[in-house]
Amino acid sequence: MKQNQITVTSPLLPDLRDFEQYLEDIWNRKWLTNNGHYHQELEKALSEYLGVPYLSLFTNGTLPLITALQAMRITGEVITTPYSFVATTHSIWWNNLKPVFVDVEEETGNIDPEKIEAAITPQTTAIMPVHVYGTPCNTKRIQEIADIYGLKVIYDAAHAFGVNVDGKSILEAGDMSTLSFHATKVYNTIEGGALICHDAATKKRIDYLKNFGFAGETTVVAPGINSKMDEIRSAYGLLNLKQVDDAIERRKHVAEMYKAVLKDVPGIRFLNDIEGVRHNYSYFPIFITENEYGMSRDALYAKLKENNILGRRYFYPLISNFPVYRGLESANPVNLPVATKLAEQVLCLPMYADLKDEDVERILQVVTEK
């Protein structure tokens, strides 16, 4: 008898009956979008939960990245990482800016601050790091470099929902941070995202930009786009916010089960918790050293699939290896040895709140048996 399929992720879902009550209220209000009741409630609730003063909701996680660059009036070149999801670099390209890739830290997969300065030119105006897998970047060092050269810092925090460092939200770092509420994330609104800033004037400009640039009924102040979140997903998000802490605790339990076994397996490395950091356990990546483990990453990926277990090589290939970007000088693999190595070694094991203990044990059995 074929075993059930274990997917790499599974969405956090609110109770359907509770959602039906919210839907009935939306139907009665007959206000489906354009800064409605639930949209306003979710912005307020997320600001309080995340510990940030100014948060603007978006219809997905890519548009906040694009809008952040617009709102900060970024020009020229933006230093970023090749080790991320393509939306990070696409947002730079869509603003007619030049992405400049620098290498990453082997320990975290985050952009290596010590490689940033060498990439700065007179055309550089911003840095766009990513908190990879929700692990915080070295924000202090990045900010020191930005201050020396007069650069803006926009963090892609798509993976970092609810992550705190020494009791402070990681979203406080830099000039802006963006979040993704895609169905695959720790917290989701089916599709959705947010842009976090630090002052009311910037929040107002962001809200203009996500609503066609309208500053009033007949006044358009910027070439904005339509990226507002609707009432249905806002209501869904309010319900999911009530259970996200429990979901993170369950994810932590899954991570601890993985670590307890994999710590003794030669050739497998995973990310350890960092002291002072409240992690969200958004992913569980392992990194395979083939000659020690006795099998390549791709061979393990195929073996899991044969056993009806879906892993994900995330991030592979590097953004810099995609045809649209590999012509850039900074995309040369010679300049990106660590990122290249991680991309060839990484495999994300299944991770989600309702992953059963017996399924984790089944995954571990496949990974550890030779």
BAVEX-986383 format. One line per field, with one value per residue (C-alpha): residue number from 1; x, y, z; residue in one letter. Coordinates in nm, 3 decimals. Example, Ala and Ser with C-alpha at 12.3 -4.5 7.8 and 13.67 -1.06 7.14 Angstrom:
<nodes>
n: c(1 / 2)
east: c(1.230 / 1.367)
north: c(-0.450 / -0.106)
up: c(0.780 / 0.714)
res: c(A / S)
</nodes>
This chain:
<nodes>
n: c(1 / 2 / 3 / 4 / 5 / 6 / 7 / 8 / 9 / 10 / 11 / 12 / 13 / 14 / 15 / 16 / 17 / 18 / 19 / 20 / 21 / 22 / 23 / 24 / 25 / 26 / 27 / 28 / 29 / 30 / 31 / 32 / 33 / 34 / 35 / 36 / 37 / 38 / 39 / 40 / 41 / 42 / 43 / 44 / 45 / 46 / 47 / 48 / 49 / 50 / 51 / 52 / 53 / 54 / 55 / 56 / 57 / 58 / 59 / 60 / 61 / 62 / 63 / 64 / 65 / 66 / 67 / 68 / 69 / 70 / 71 / 72 / 73 / 74 / 75 / 76 / 77 / 78 / 79 / 80 / 81 / 82 / 83 / 84 / 85 / 86 / 87 / 88 / 89 / 90 / 91 / 92 / 93 / 94 / 95 / 96 / 97 / 98 / 99 / 100 / 101 / 102 / 103 / 104 / 105 / 106 / 107 / 108 / 109 / 110 / 111 / 112 / 113 / 114 / 115 / 116 / 117 / 118 / 119 / 120 / 121 / 122 / 123 / 124 / 125 / 126 / 127 / 128 / 129 / 130 / 131 / 132 / 133 / 134 / 135 / 136 / 137 / 138 / 139 / 140 / 141 / 142 / 143 / 144 / 145 / 146 / 147 / 148 / 149 / 150 / 151 / 152 / 153 / 154 / 155 / 156 / 157 / 158 / 159 / 160 / 161 / 162 / 163 / 164 / 165 / 166 / 167 / 168 / 169 / 170 / 171 / 172 / 173 / 174 / 175 / 176 / 177 / 178 / 179 / 180 / 181 / 182 / 183 / 184 / 185 / 186 / 187 / 188 / 189 / 190 / 191 / 192 / 193 / 194 / 195 / 196 / 197 / 198 / 199 / 200 / 201 / 202 / 203 / 204 / 205 / 206 / 207 / 208 / 209 / 210 / 211 / 212 / 213 / 214 / 215 / 216 / 217 / 218 / 219 / 220 / 221 / 222 / 223 / 224 / 225 / 226 / 227 / 228 / 229 / 230 / 231 / 232 / 233 / 234 / 235 / 236 / 237 / 238 / 239 / 240 / 241 / 242 / 243 / 244 / 245 / 246 / 247 / 248 / 249 / 250 / 251 / 252 / 253 / 254 / 255 / 256 / 257 / 258 / 259 / 260 / 261 / 262 / 263 / 264 / 265 / 266 / 267 / 268 / 269 / 270 / 271 / 272 / 273 / 274 / 275 / 276 / 277 / 278 / 279 / 280 / 281 / 282 / 283 / 284 / 285 / 286 / 287 / 288 / 289 / 290 / 291 / 292 / 293 / 294 / 295 / 296 / 297 / 298 / 299 / 300 / 301 / 302 / 303 / 304 / 305 / 306 / 307 / 308 / 309 / 310 / 311 / 312 / 313 / 314 / 315 / 316 / 317 / 318 / 319 / 320 / 321 / 322 / 323 / 324 / 325 / 326 / 327 / 328 / 329 / 330 / 331 / 332 / 333 / 334 / 335 / 336 / 337 / 338 / 339 / 340 / 341 / 342 / 343 / 344 / 345 / 346 / 347 / 348 / 349 / 350 / 351 / 352 / 353 / 354 / 355 / 356 / 357 / 358 / 359 / 360 / 361 / 362 / 363 / 364 / 365 / 366 / 367 / 368 / 369 / 370)
east: c(0.000 / 0.139 / 0.211 / 0.044 / 0.227 / 0.409 / 0.429 / 0.710 / 0.463 / 0.095 / -0.101 / -0.217 / -0.595 / -0.851 / -1.159 / -1.403 / -1.709 / -1.540 / -1.449 / -1.808 / -1.920 / -1.670 / -1.783 / -2.145 / -2.048 / -1.857 / -2.160 / -2.379 / -2.135 / -2.105 / -1.754 / -1.507 / -1.189 / -1.047 / -0.941 / -1.248 / -1.327 / -1.128 / -0.834 / -0.806 / -0.850 / -0.577 / -0.327 / -0.385 / -0.369 / -0.049 / 0.118 / 0.047 / 0.150 / 0.472 / 0.563 / 0.591 / 0.427 / 0.355 / 0.247 / 0.073 / -0.105 / -0.054 / -0.218 / 0.101 / 0.461 / 0.631 / 0.452 / 0.582 / 0.938 / 0.862 / 0.682 / 0.957 / 1.209 / 0.961 / 0.879 / 1.249 / 1.314 / 1.601 / 1.812 / 2.110 / 2.241 / 2.109 / 2.335 / 2.154 / 2.193 / 2.175 / 2.055 / 1.684 / 1.356 / 1.353 / 1.104 / 1.386 / 1.584 / 1.277 / 1.162 / 1.490 / 1.465 / 1.102 / 1.215 / 1.466 / 1.752 / 2.064 / 2.095 / 2.449 / 2.505 / 2.743 / 2.823 / 2.660 / 2.763 / 2.797 / 2.662 / 2.328 / 2.287 / 2.240 / 2.427 / 2.787 / 2.835 / 3.209 / 3.153 / 2.927 / 3.182 / 3.377 / 3.056 / 2.972 / 3.013 / 2.912 / 2.583 / 2.495 / 2.203 / 2.064 / 2.118 / 1.845 / 1.937 / 1.717 / 1.660 / 1.701 / 1.482 / 1.387 / 1.741 / 1.827 / 2.096 / 2.385 / 2.175 / 2.419 / 2.711 / 2.495 / 2.367 / 2.721 / 2.818 / 2.499 / 2.562 / 2.922 / 2.819 / 2.480 / 2.282 / 1.925 / 1.855 / 1.539 / 1.505 / 1.324 / 1.178 / 0.944 / 1.052 / 1.082 / 0.725 / 0.731 / 1.111 / 1.257 / 1.614 / 1.662 / 1.290 / 1.282 / 1.122 / 1.366 / 1.137 / 1.278 / 1.607 / 1.686 / 1.469 / 1.195 / 1.111 / 0.871 / 0.673 / 0.508 / 0.179 / 0.180 / 0.008 / 0.346 / 0.452 / 0.428 / 0.144 / -0.066 / -0.358 / -0.368 / -0.178 / -0.066 / 0.215 / 0.308 / 0.551 / 0.686 / 0.827 / 0.915 / 0.718 / 0.369 / 0.472 / 0.633 / 0.332 / 0.109 / 0.328 / 0.319 / -0.060 / -0.079 / 0.151 / -0.051 / -0.375 / -0.283 / -0.116 / -0.446 / -0.410 / -0.778 / -1.077 / -0.932 / -0.562 / -0.293 / 0.050 / 0.255 / 0.248 / 0.109 / -0.026 / -0.319 / -0.187 / -0.447 / -0.554 / -0.926 / -1.167 / -1.196 / -0.825 / -0.802 / -1.070 / -0.895 / -0.573 / -0.736 / -0.844 / -0.504 / -0.333 / -0.517 / -0.347 / -0.005 / 0.172 / 0.050 / 0.159 / 0.510 / 0.535 / 0.434 / 0.693 / 0.955 / 0.861 / 0.908 / 1.246 / 1.359 / 1.261 / 1.469 / 1.769 / 1.770 / 1.833 / 2.024 / 2.289 / 2.451 / 2.444 / 2.780 / 2.756 / 2.434 / 2.436 / 2.135 / 2.076 / 2.091 / 1.888 / 2.065 / 2.073 / 1.845 / 1.646 / 1.280 / 1.277 / 0.964 / 1.087 / 0.961 / 1.179 / 1.405 / 1.693 / 1.969 / 2.298 / 2.450 / 2.825 / 2.823 / 3.153 / 3.065 / 2.697 / 2.756 / 2.492 / 2.444 / 2.175 / 1.995 / 2.011 / 1.849 / 1.589 / 1.502 / 1.505 / 1.257 / 1.034 / 1.044 / 0.911 / 0.630 / 0.802 / 0.844 / 1.149 / 1.251 / 1.590 / 1.538 / 1.727 / 1.841 / 1.944 / 2.080 / 1.900 / 2.229 / 2.220 / 1.885 / 1.918 / 1.768 / 2.046 / 2.349 / 2.483 / 2.549 / 2.914 / 2.827 / 2.650 / 2.976 / 2.992 / 3.358 / 3.238 / 2.978 / 3.153 / 2.961 / 2.619 / 2.703 / 2.804 / 2.487 / 2.265 / 2.424 / 2.391 / 2.053 / 1.740 / 1.441 / 1.264 / 0.887 / 0.792 / 0.445 / 0.232 / 0.016 / 0.301 / 0.247 / 0.519 / 0.491 / 0.547 / 0.857 / 0.984 / 0.916 / 1.111 / 1.401 / 1.406 / 1.450 / 1.720 / 1.920 / 1.895 / 2.173)
north: c(0.000 / 0.335 / 0.573 / 0.913 / 1.199 / 1.439 / 1.781 / 2.028 / 2.277 / 2.309 / 2.630 / 2.752 / 2.772 / 2.945 / 2.764 / 2.754 / 2.827 / 3.136 / 3.249 / 3.206 / 3.450 / 3.708 / 3.651 / 3.706 / 4.037 / 4.140 / 4.052 / 4.268 / 4.561 / 4.537 / 4.689 / 4.449 / 4.656 / 5.012 / 5.035 / 4.864 / 4.765 / 4.441 / 4.592 / 4.862 / 4.608 / 4.383 / 4.667 / 4.766 / 4.408 / 4.326 / 4.648 / 4.555 / 4.191 / 4.270 / 4.567 / 4.818 / 5.161 / 5.184 / 4.892 / 4.897 / 4.589 / 4.468 / 4.210 / 4.000 / 3.997 / 4.121 / 4.454 / 4.583 / 4.531 / 4.719 / 4.994 / 5.030 / 5.116 / 5.366 / 5.521 / 5.566 / 5.709 / 5.467 / 5.512 / 5.346 / 5.029 / 4.818 / 4.569 / 4.244 / 3.869 / 3.593 / 3.350 / 3.430 / 3.389 / 3.565 / 3.832 / 4.006 / 4.082 / 4.118 / 4.411 / 4.589 / 4.517 / 4.634 / 4.971 / 4.998 / 4.963 / 4.748 / 4.459 / 4.397 / 4.057 / 3.992 / 3.665 / 3.531 / 3.392 / 3.014 / 2.998 / 3.171 / 3.213 / 3.586 / 3.856 / 3.886 / 4.243 / 4.218 / 4.175 / 4.479 / 4.762 / 4.622 / 4.627 / 4.993 / 5.234 / 5.599 / 5.463 / 5.261 / 5.404 / 5.112 / 4.768 / 4.502 / 4.213 / 3.914 / 3.751 / 3.405 / 3.134 / 3.396 / 3.411 / 3.776 / 3.945 / 4.123 / 4.439 / 4.639 / 4.593 / 4.651 / 4.977 / 5.091 / 5.048 / 5.216 / 5.516 / 5.557 / 5.563 / 5.731 / 5.428 / 5.324 / 4.975 / 4.787 / 4.442 / 4.159 / 4.002 / 3.766 / 3.476 / 3.672 / 3.713 / 3.754 / 3.724 / 3.926 / 3.998 / 4.069 / 4.144 / 4.389 / 4.319 / 4.250 / 4.477 / 4.780 / 4.744 / 4.954 / 5.214 / 4.970 / 4.601 / 4.389 / 4.078 / 3.805 / 3.648 / 3.386 / 3.055 / 2.887 / 3.125 / 3.087 / 3.341 / 3.373 / 3.564 / 3.322 / 3.585 / 3.905 / 4.110 / 4.424 / 4.714 / 4.844 / 5.195 / 5.421 / 5.745 / 5.864 / 6.066 / 5.763 / 5.547 / 5.804 / 5.798 / 5.417 / 5.420 / 5.665 / 5.445 / 5.127 / 5.303 / 5.443 / 5.747 / 5.900 / 6.155 / 6.252 / 6.203 / 6.406 / 6.433 / 6.189 / 6.263 / 5.969 / 5.698 / 5.438 / 5.091 / 4.891 / 4.662 / 4.689 / 4.390 / 4.308 / 4.256 / 3.879 / 3.814 / 4.076 / 3.892 / 3.560 / 3.720 / 3.838 / 3.483 / 3.335 / 3.587 / 3.434 / 3.097 / 3.188 / 3.167 / 2.811 / 2.731 / 2.864 / 2.654 / 2.346 / 2.427 / 2.458 / 2.109 / 1.970 / 2.145 / 1.996 / 1.648 / 1.693 / 1.830 / 1.558 / 1.294 / 1.481 / 1.621 / 1.276 / 1.226 / 1.293 / 1.524 / 1.697 / 2.050 / 2.252 / 2.601 / 2.625 / 2.868 / 3.193 / 3.314 / 3.614 / 3.548 / 3.448 / 3.227 / 3.140 / 2.808 / 2.900 / 2.640 / 2.352 / 2.354 / 2.095 / 2.120 / 1.801 / 1.740 / 1.452 / 1.280 / 1.274 / 1.188 / 0.929 / 1.070 / 1.393 / 1.645 / 1.563 / 1.191 / 1.246 / 1.473 / 1.192 / 0.928 / 1.129 / 1.170 / 0.795 / 0.757 / 1.007 / 1.285 / 1.622 / 1.829 / 2.152 / 2.272 / 2.623 / 2.826 / 2.651 / 2.763 / 3.099 / 3.406 / 3.504 / 3.183 / 3.254 / 3.363 / 3.706 / 3.793 / 3.578 / 3.835 / 4.079 / 4.110 / 4.054 / 3.727 / 3.549 / 3.237 / 3.314 / 3.609 / 3.400 / 3.085 / 3.049 / 3.111 / 2.865 / 2.602 / 2.648 / 2.630 / 2.296 / 2.155 / 2.281 / 2.075 / 2.199 / 1.920 / 1.934 / 2.193 / 2.305 / 2.330 / 2.023 / 1.792 / 1.481 / 1.330 / 0.997 / 1.177 / 1.350 / 1.009 / 0.869 / 1.155 / 1.102 / 0.729 / 0.796 / 1.058 / 0.844 / 0.499 / 0.415)
up: c(0.000 / -0.105 / 0.181 / 0.196 / 0.028 / 0.258 / 0.096 / 0.163 / 0.307 / 0.396 / 0.457 / 0.797 / 0.763 / 0.987 / 1.107 / 0.816 / 1.033 / 1.180 / 0.831 / 0.714 / 0.984 / 0.863 / 0.504 / 0.602 / 0.759 / 0.445 / 0.233 / 0.456 / 0.441 / 0.059 / 0.079 / -0.080 / -0.120 / -0.101 / 0.264 / 0.408 / 0.766 / 0.778 / 0.590 / 0.855 / 1.136 / 0.999 / 0.954 / 1.316 / 1.447 / 1.256 / 1.368 / 1.729 / 1.691 / 1.507 / 1.724 / 1.439 / 1.419 / 1.044 / 0.829 / 0.493 / 0.354 / -0.003 / -0.225 / -0.248 / -0.128 / -0.446 / -0.478 / -0.142 / -0.272 / -0.593 / -0.401 / -0.140 / -0.411 / -0.556 / -0.220 / -0.136 / -0.485 / -0.540 / -0.854 / -1.022 / -0.859 / -0.572 / -0.394 / -0.319 / -0.276 / -0.538 / -0.269 / -0.251 / -0.435 / -0.773 / -0.656 / -0.466 / -0.781 / -1.005 / -0.791 / -0.865 / -1.238 / -1.255 / -1.121 / -1.407 / -1.158 / -1.181 / -0.934 / -0.809 / -0.652 / -0.363 / -0.189 / 0.126 / 0.464 / 0.475 / 0.829 / 0.754 / 0.378 / 0.437 / 0.245 / 0.369 / 0.499 / 0.444 / 0.069 / 0.034 / 0.033 / -0.261 / -0.469 / -0.400 / -0.692 / -0.746 / -0.888 / -0.575 / -0.380 / -0.179 / -0.030 / -0.041 / 0.193 / 0.271 / 0.610 / 0.457 / 0.613 / 0.872 / 1.016 / 1.090 / 0.882 / 1.050 / 1.051 / 1.266 / 1.027 / 0.720 / 0.868 / 0.950 / 0.585 / 0.464 / 0.690 / 0.571 / 0.205 / 0.238 / 0.119 / 0.192 / 0.328 / 0.232 / 0.388 / 0.214 / 0.530 / 0.343 / 0.567 / 0.891 / 1.018 / 1.397 / 1.426 / 1.714 / 1.822 / 2.192 / 2.219 / 1.926 / 1.590 / 1.307 / 1.103 / 1.284 / 1.095 / 0.789 / 0.620 / 0.523 / 0.544 / 0.342 / 0.436 / 0.233 / 0.341 / 0.066 / 0.141 / 0.194 / 0.472 / 0.851 / 0.847 / 0.534 / 0.388 / 0.090 / -0.112 / 0.051 / 0.195 / 0.383 / 0.375 / 0.705 / 0.748 / 1.040 / 0.999 / 0.911 / 0.606 / 0.442 / 0.527 / 0.352 / 0.040 / 0.036 / 0.061 / -0.230 / -0.441 / -0.381 / -0.487 / -0.829 / -0.668 / -0.554 / -0.273 / -0.298 / -0.520 / -0.807 / -0.723 / -0.837 / -0.690 / -0.816 / -1.087 / -0.847 / -0.909 / -0.772 / -0.499 / -0.222 / -0.016 / -0.036 / 0.254 / 0.217 / 0.256 / 0.531 / 0.730 / 0.665 / 0.792 / 1.114 / 1.190 / 1.110 / 1.335 / 1.631 / 1.577 / 1.442 / 1.781 / 1.830 / 1.473 / 1.540 / 1.856 / 1.660 / 1.391 / 1.666 / 1.785 / 1.433 / 1.403 / 1.735 / 1.618 / 1.303 / 1.494 / 1.758 / 1.491 / 1.220 / 1.456 / 1.453 / 1.076 / 0.902 / 0.603 / 0.709 / 0.844 / 0.957 / 1.097 / 1.474 / 1.680 / 1.762 / 2.121 / 2.175 / 1.856 / 1.852 / 1.544 / 1.347 / 1.200 / 0.857 / 0.684 / 0.775 / 0.527 / 0.545 / 0.360 / 0.219 / 0.192 / -0.055 / 0.029 / 0.402 / 0.369 / 0.097 / -0.136 / -0.329 / -0.248 / -0.572 / -0.500 / -0.158 / -0.317 / -0.561 / -0.285 / -0.079 / -0.383 / -0.445 / -0.091 / -0.161 / 0.035 / -0.133 / -0.039 / -0.209 / -0.329 / -0.198 / -0.323 / -0.639 / -0.887 / -0.777 / -0.910 / -1.073 / -1.279 / -1.444 / -1.809 / -1.739 / -1.491 / -1.569 / -1.814 / -1.531 / -1.434 / -1.067 / -1.158 / -1.241 / -1.019 / -0.950 / -0.742 / -0.558 / -0.432 / -0.104 / -0.257 / -0.534 / -0.277 / -0.070 / -0.378 / -0.468 / -0.114 / 0.015 / 0.057 / 0.259 / 0.443 / 0.498 / 0.759 / 0.865 / 1.176 / 1.116 / 1.015 / 1.225 / 1.444 / 1.263 / 0.931 / 1.069 / 1.181 / 0.835 / 0.674 / 0.914 / 0.841 / 0.469 / 0.531 / 0.774 / 0.615 / 0.373)
res: c(M / K / Q / N / Q / I / T / V / T / S / P / L / L / P / D / L / R / D / F / E / Q / Y / L / E / D / I / W / N / R / K / W / L / T / N / N / G / H / Y / H / Q / E / L / E / K / A / L / S / E / Y / L / G / V / P / Y / L / S / L / F / T / N / G / T / L / P / L / I / T / A / L / Q / A / M / R / I / T / G / E / V / I / T / T / P / Y / S / F / V / A / T / T / H / S / I / W / W / N / N / L / K / P / V / F / V / D / V / E / E / E / T / G / N / I / D / P / E / K / I / E / A / A / I / T / P / Q / T / T / A / I / M / P / V / H / V / Y / G / T / P / C / N / T / K / R / I / Q / E / I / A / D / I / Y / G / L / K / V / I / Y / D / A / A / H / A / F / G / V / N / V / D / G / K / S / I / L / E / A / G / D / M / S / T / L / S / F / H / A / T / K / V / Y / N / T / I / E / G / G / A / L / I / C / H / D / A / A / T / K / K / R / I / D / Y / L / K / N / F / G / F / A / G / E / T / T / V / V / A / P / G / I / N / S / K / M / D / E / I / R / S / A / Y / G / L / L / N / L / K / Q / V / D / D / A / I / E / R / R / K / H / V / A / E / M / Y / K / A / V / L / K / D / V / P / G / I / R / F / L / N / D / I / E / G / V / R / H / N / Y / S / Y / F / P / I / F / I / T / E / N / E / Y / G / M / S / R / D / A / L / Y / A / K / L / K / E / N / N / I / L / G / R / R / Y / F / Y / P / L / I / S / N / F / P / V / Y / R / G / L / E / S / A / N / P / V / N / L / P / V / A / T / K / L / A / E / Q / V / L / C / L / P / M / Y / A / D / L / K / D / E / D / V / E / R / I / L / Q / V / V / T / E / K)
</nodes>
